Amino acid sequence: MSNGEVFGHLTFAALIFLLLPLARIARPLRVAAFASLLGLAFLPMVSGLSPGDYVRSYTDDLAITTLVWLLWTVFVRLTGVGRVAPRHHFQLATCFALLALVLYPATLGLASLDPYRLGFSPLSLLVAMWLLCLWLWWQRNHLGLALIVIATLAWWLDVKDSDNYWDYLVDPALGVYALGYLLYACLRRRSGARATP
């Protein structure tokens, strides 16, 4: 089984677990639910394919940052510790929304430069991520720092099929989530400002 297949199964278990309303049940039951979903993800069902295989066929391989963020959120739901402060969540959403806006419009042919090519020999991209890590460290955004460091380490160890650094940093699902969260946060702030006399 390849790393990508394992990532697909983890993604299935994490997504279903986070969508289920399990917040009010006891912690041992939450742990049992996640373990059951993880087992189900690997269980062949139709034509020898497991639910994890189906998820991977639609999402392809998620970025390492997305997978680690999903698994961190699962950990928080299971243990109740390690919650991300709203300020840090907003910072992370801003960082990944900007990365997605730099990468995807140009990749779709909406700009003359193709930043995706930088990911094959990513010295400038690595320097930019190092500067981002310094800023996240200064902001005490430990989750953001961990996401970038783990993604960079995974790229260096070549744990995915892709050799492009971008594929470890951001994917369309993460970009859509980050942009959606920023829109939600801005609308919420605006409505809060209107409600304040």
N, C-alpha and C positions, 0 to 999 in steps of 0.2 A: 504494500500500500504506500503510495507516494505521500509526500508532505501535503500537497494540494488536496488530496482526498481526506486526510486527517483534518485539515483546516475546514473543509466543507462540512464535515460531520460536527465539528465543534460549533460552527456557525449555526447549523440547524438547531442544535440543542440550546444554544444561548438565545437565539431569536425566539423560539417557542417558549422558553422559560420566562423571558422578559415580557412576553405578551400575556402570559397567564396571570390572573389576579390571585397571587399567592402571598401577598404582603402580610395578611393577618393570620396566617397559619403558623404553627410552631416551627422553629428552625430545623429540627430533625426531619420534619415532613418536607420542608423546602429542599433540603439536601437530597432526600430520597427522590423527590420529583425531578431534580436536575440529573441525578444519576440515572434515573429511568429514561429520561429523554436522551441522554448520551448513549445509553444502550440501544434505544430505539433507532437512533441515527445510524448505527452500524448494522442494523438488522436488515438483510435482504428481503424485499417484499414483492415487487412486481418486476418480472423479467430479470431477476437477479440484482436489481438496483435497490439501494437503500434510500431512505429519506434524505440522508446527507448527500448522496449522489445527485438526487433531484435538485436540491438547493444549489449545489455547485454548477449544475447545468444551466441554471438561470442567472446566478450571480457571478459566475466564473470564480476566480480566486480573489477574495477580498484582500485589500492592503493589510499589511501586518499591523499598522496603526488601528485599523477598524477592528480587526480580530481581537487585539489586546484590549481595546476600549470596551468591546462587548463583554469579554471575559472579566474585566475589572468591574463592570456594572453587575454582572452575575455575582461576583464575589461580594459586592456591597449588599445586594439583595439577600444573599445567604447569611451574611454575618452581621449586617447592620453597622459595620464600621468602614471607614475610608471614603465617606461621601465627599464628592467634589463640591467645593464652594461655588455658588452661582457666578461669582466673579471669574473664577478659574474656568468654569464651563464656558462662559462667554468668550474668554480669551482663546480657548481651544477651538471653539466654533469659528471664531474670526480667522485664526491661523489656517485651518483646513479649508475654509471657504475661499480664502485668498489663493491658496495653493491650487484649488480646483479651478478658480477663475483664470489663473495663469496658464494652467495646463490645457483644459478641455476646449475652450473656444479656439485656440490656435491649432490644436490637434484636429479639430473639425474643419479646418481650412478658413477660419474667419480672420486669420492674421497671416502675415508673410513669414514670420519666424515660427519655427516648430520647437518649443521647449522640450518636447518629449525626447529629442535627440540628445539633449544634455544629460539625460539619465544613463546613457551608455558609457560616458566618460565624465562622471559627475563631480569633478573637482570644484567647480563654481557652486554647484548645488550643495555639496558637502559643506563648503564654507558658509553658505547661507543658512543651512540647518544648524551648524555650530553656533552661529550668531543667534539664531532663534533659541537654541538651548540655553545660551547665556542669559537671554532675556527671560525665559521661563524660569530659570533658576533664581534670577533676581526677584521675580514675581512670586517665588515659592510655589510655583505650579508644578508639583512633583509628578502628577499624572502626565501632564504634557511633556515634561522632560523625559519621563520613562518611555512614552510612546515613540518619540523621535529616536532615542538611544536604542531601544529594542529593534525598531525598524531598520536602523543603520547597521546594527550588529547582524540582523537576519540577512540583509543584503550582502554584507561582507562574507557571511558564511554560506551564501547562495542556497537558502532554504526553499526558495520558490523556483518554479520553472523559468521565470523571467530573469534576465540579467539587467533589466532597467531599474534604476533606483526609484524612479517615480512610482512604479508598481508596488513598491514597499511602503510608500508614503501616503498615497491617496488613491481612492477609487470613486466611481460615480456615486455609489450609495453614500459614502462618507461626505462627498461634496454636497449632495442633495440634503442630507441631514443637517450639515453645518449651515447651509444657506437658509433652510427652513427654521432652524433654531434661532438664527439671528433675526429673521423676519418676525418670528413669534415674540422674541425678547423685546424688539423695538416697538411692536404694537402694544405689548403689555406696558412698557414704560410710558408710551404716549397716552394710553388710556388712564394710567395711574396719575400722570401729570394733569390730565383734564379733570380727574375726580378730586384733586387737591385744590382747595379754595385759595 
